[in-house]
């Protein structure tokens, strides 16, 4: 039986929340998780949307890449 471990090179994650503070906490928590598997933040893209009812909605895309040696 062969057992192979491949290192993750790139990982893109999507986040959404109803407040910017909640969105930041979700991203910060996932950064710590990905740091454990040797990934660091490469880029972040975020948006805010206001519904017709005036409700705010925040979303973000975070691109993680393997740490450079």
DOVEX-533108 format. One record per residue: x, y, z of N, C-alpha, C in turn; residue number from 1. Coordinates in Angstrom, 3 decimals. Atoms other than C-alpha are relative to their C-alpha. Layout:
<recs>
[rec [X Y Z] [X Y Z] [X Y Z] NUM]
...
</recs>
This chain:
<recs>
[rec [0.842 -1.179 0.000] [0.000 0.000 0.000] [0.885 1.239 0.000] 1]
[rec [-0.762 -1.243 0.083] [1.414 3.373 -1.038] [-0.720 1.108 0.763] 2]
[rec [0.542 -1.139 -0.746] [0.942 6.422 1.129] [0.767 1.236 -0.423] 3]
[rec [-0.664 -1.202 0.494] [1.675 9.808 -0.406] [-0.603 1.234 0.657] 4]
[rec [0.440 -1.281 -0.545] [1.489 13.249 1.150] [0.361 1.087 -0.997] 5]
[rec [-0.239 -1.125 0.891] [1.108 16.181 -1.190] [-0.226 1.284 0.772] 6]
[rec [0.122 -1.285 -0.676] [1.630 19.697 0.040] [-0.986 0.882 -0.764] 7]
[rec [0.943 -0.917 0.619] [-1.147 22.184 -0.618] [0.757 1.261 -0.420] 8]
[rec [-0.703 -1.170 0.525] [0.228 24.972 -2.827] [-0.874 1.252 0.047] 9]
[rec [0.943 -1.115 0.067] [-2.843 27.206 -3.234] [-1.329 -0.419 0.616] 10]
[rec [1.308 0.265 -0.589] [-6.128 27.491 -1.405] [-0.781 1.314 -0.013] 11]
[rec [0.850 -1.185 0.034] [-8.975 29.949 -1.959] [-1.220 -0.272 0.863] 12]
[rec [1.131 0.162 -0.899] [-11.613 30.451 0.714] [-0.917 1.213 -0.094] 13]
[rec [1.024 -1.037 0.082] [-14.846 32.446 0.702] [-0.643 0.174 1.370] 14]
[rec [0.591 -0.320 -1.292] [-16.324 34.177 3.737] [-1.151 0.978 -0.205] 15]
[rec [1.095 -0.957 0.028] [-19.566 36.032 4.410] [-0.499 0.226 1.416] 16]
[rec [0.496 -0.351 -1.331] [-21.059 37.823 7.399] [-0.898 1.218 -0.109] 17]
[rec [0.882 -1.174 0.000] [-23.571 40.472 8.368] [0.624 1.209 0.694] 18]
[rec [-0.729 -1.154 -0.542] [-20.960 42.700 10.059] [1.472 -0.136 -0.373] 19]
[rec [-1.416 0.024 0.383] [-17.411 43.671 9.175] [0.835 -0.631 1.106] 20]
[rec [-0.729 0.582 -1.134] [-16.220 42.693 12.658] [-0.091 -1.527 -0.027] 21]
[rec [0.191 1.451 0.089] [-17.674 39.192 12.281] [0.799 -0.584 -1.164] 22]
[rec [-0.769 0.453 1.166] [-16.086 38.857 8.832] [1.490 -0.049 0.330] 23]
[rec [-1.410 -0.034 -0.392] [-12.685 39.878 10.211] [0.346 -1.149 0.937] 24]
[rec [-0.247 1.094 -0.939] [-12.971 37.330 13.027] [0.053 -1.342 -0.722] 25]
[rec [-0.002 1.250 0.768] [-13.811 34.533 10.586] [1.297 -0.157 -0.789] 26]
[rec [-1.227 0.047 0.796] [-10.860 35.406 8.369] [1.207 -0.225 0.902] 27]
[rec [-1.126 0.132 -0.927] [-8.457 35.778 11.301] [0.099 -1.434 0.540] 28]
[rec [0.021 1.370 -0.498] [-9.510 32.387 12.663] [0.531 -0.972 -1.053] 29]
[rec [-0.442 0.899 1.067] [-8.940 30.707 9.297] [1.467 0.214 -0.346] 30]
[rec [-1.430 -0.255 0.209] [-5.536 32.388 8.911] [0.810 -0.849 0.964] 31]
[rec [-0.707 0.824 -0.988] [-4.456 30.648 12.122] [-0.033 -1.472 -0.376] 32]
[rec [0.120 1.403 0.425] [-5.749 27.292 10.832] [0.943 -0.280 -1.166] 33]
[rec [-0.832 0.218 1.191] [-3.962 27.679 7.492] [1.483 0.185 0.287] 34]
[rec [-1.401 -0.160 -0.389] [-0.752 28.823 9.151] [0.562 -1.344 0.478] 35]
[rec [-0.427 1.316 -0.497] [-0.606 25.371 10.763] [0.357 -0.946 -1.138] 36]
[rec [-0.338 0.839 1.158] [-0.482 23.791 7.290] [0.893 0.743 -0.985] 37]
[rec [-1.044 -0.727 0.742] [2.191 26.235 6.104] [-0.516 0.843 -1.166] 38]
[rec [0.534 -0.906 1.009] [-0.039 28.572 4.098] [-0.046 1.410 0.572] 39]
[rec [0.104 -1.394 -0.412] [0.044 32.364 4.225] [-0.897 0.752 -0.968] 40]
[rec [0.909 -0.789 0.824] [-2.256 35.047 2.865] [0.768 0.596 -1.175] 41]
[rec [-0.583 -0.575 1.213] [-1.423 35.998 -0.701] [-0.779 1.250 -0.413] 42]
[rec [0.815 -1.161 0.331] [-4.354 38.331 -1.401] [-1.378 -0.111 0.634] 43]
[rec [1.351 -0.067 -0.565] [-7.722 39.448 -0.039] [-0.820 0.942 -0.869] 44]
[rec [0.938 -0.836 0.741] [-10.694 40.805 -1.958] [-1.301 0.007 0.789] 45]
[rec [1.229 -0.057 -0.797] [-13.826 42.038 -0.217] [-1.013 0.937 -0.634] 46]
[rec [1.102 -0.821 0.512] [-17.197 43.594 -0.998] [-1.034 0.199 1.094] 47]
[rec [1.138 -0.225 -0.876] [-20.144 45.096 0.818] [-1.217 0.251 -0.878] 48]
[rec [1.245 -0.147 0.741] [-23.730 44.926 -0.391] [-1.064 0.501 0.972] 49]
[rec [1.117 -0.478 -0.807] [-26.731 46.848 0.954] [-1.282 -0.407 -0.709] 50]
[rec [1.250 0.491 0.589] [-30.074 45.161 0.349] [-1.022 1.134 -0.087] 51]
[rec [1.062 -0.998 0.136] [-33.254 47.029 -0.551] [-0.599 0.378 1.357] 52]
[rec [0.503 -0.269 -1.348] [-34.253 46.762 3.108] [1.010 0.778 0.840] 53]
[rec [-1.035 -0.739 -0.711] [-31.033 48.557 4.109] [0.936 -0.878 0.819] 54]
[rec [-0.845 0.937 -0.733] [-29.354 45.449 5.509] [1.346 -0.144 -0.694] 55]
[rec [-1.348 0.126 0.550] [-25.570 45.267 5.022] [0.435 -1.459 -0.008] 56]
[rec [-0.501 1.355 0.180] [-23.890 42.096 3.803] [1.446 0.107 -0.468] 57]
[rec [-1.429 -0.064 0.310] [-20.113 41.603 3.721] [0.488 -1.362 -0.486] 58]
[rec [-0.596 1.242 0.483] [-18.137 39.022 1.772] [1.473 0.237 -0.329] 59]
[rec [-1.433 -0.103 0.300] [-14.466 38.281 1.175] [0.481 -1.305 -0.618] 60]
[rec [-0.699 1.141 0.591] [-12.263 35.976 -0.860] [1.456 0.133 0.425] 61]
[rec [-1.383 -0.017 -0.456] [-8.892 35.074 0.630] [0.762 -1.094 -0.734] 62]
[rec [-0.855 0.936 0.731] [-6.177 33.436 -1.464] [1.218 -0.293 0.878] 63]
[rec [-1.135 0.441 -0.790] [-3.683 31.436 0.581] [0.983 -0.716 -0.918] 64]
[rec [-1.039 0.680 0.774] [-0.356 30.240 -0.862] [1.011 -0.599 0.962] 65]
[rec [-1.036 0.645 -0.808] [2.400 27.987 0.419] [1.086 1.016 0.341] 66]
[rec [-1.066 -0.901 -0.425] [5.081 29.804 2.407] [1.245 -0.250 -0.819] 67]
[rec [-1.284 0.098 0.733] [8.268 30.540 0.505] [1.097 -0.405 0.966] 68]
[rec [-1.108 0.460 -0.852] [11.363 28.854 1.875] [1.154 0.951 -0.060] 69]
</recs>
